[in-house]
Amino acid sequence: MFLQKSKKPSQNSACKRLLINVTVLGSAGPLRFFVTEEELVAAVIDTALRFYAREGRVPVLGSDFNNFLLYCANAGSEALNPWEAIGSLRGRNFVLCKKQREANEVAGEAAEAMINRKGSGSWKAWFNKSLNFKISSH
């Protein structure tokens, strides 16, 4: 079997290219690049992350598009469906932000960190210091 190379869409083609602006929260200035109308939101997020990394912008975001949400800057506050075509949104300005981790996942990590703390940060050390302070101050 031979793989056929996909041809770039011609100007007469029904497939239109769009210039979009993707603003990344915490970064200076938007990313600007062309996409086709049929391109999925997930692919746009992936492209934005690659451009962001290629330009060496900070903060460093990572490359897993599953950790990010894309919002239309002119529309409501709901994140875009990753399997939706970007051209169906009728927008050209978007905001990319990292997904918030689950509250119980963060609480579990904090509890684990408190359990694993030893030395001067433990409650026993604090209690002993406070007793020594009270005994030596009399």
Residue pairs with C-beta under 8 A, 6 or more apart in sequence:
9 15
9 17
9 36
15 36
15 37
15 38
16 36
16 37
16 87
17 34
17 35
17 36
17 37
18 34
18 35
18 36
18 37
18 86
18 87
18 92
19 32
19 33
19 34
19 92
20 32
20 33
20 34
20 35
20 44
20 86
20 92
20 93
20 94
21 30
21 31
21 32
21 92
21 93
21 94
22 30
22 31
22 32
22 33
22 44
22 48
22 70
22 94
22 95
22 96
23 29
23 30
23 31
23 73
23 93
23 94
23 95
23 96
24 30
24 31
24 48
24 52
24 57
24 61
24 95
24 96
24 97
25 95
25 96
25 97
25 98
26 59
27 52
27 57
27 58
27 59
28 57
30 93
31 48
31 51
31 52
31 55
33 47
33 48
33 51
35 43
35 44
35 47
35 86
36 87
37 85
37 86
37 87
37 88
38 85
38 87
39 85
39 86
39 87
40 82
40 83
40 84
40 85
40 86
41 70
41 80
41 81
41 82
41 83
41 84
41 85
41 86
42 65
42 82
42 83
44 70
44 86
44 94
45 65
45 68
45 70
45 82
45 96
46 65
48 70
48 96
49 61
49 62
49 63
49 65
49 68
50 63
52 61
53 60
53 61
53 63
61 68
61 98
65 82
67 98
67 99
68 96
68 97
68 98
68 99
69 79
69 80
69 96
69 97
69 98
69 99
70 79
70 80
70 82
70 94
70 95
70 96
71 77
71 78
71 79
71 80
71 94
71 95
71 96
71 97
72 80
72 89
72 91
72 93
72 94
72 95
73 91
73 93
73 94
73 95
74 91
74 93
75 89
75 91
80 89
80 94
119 125
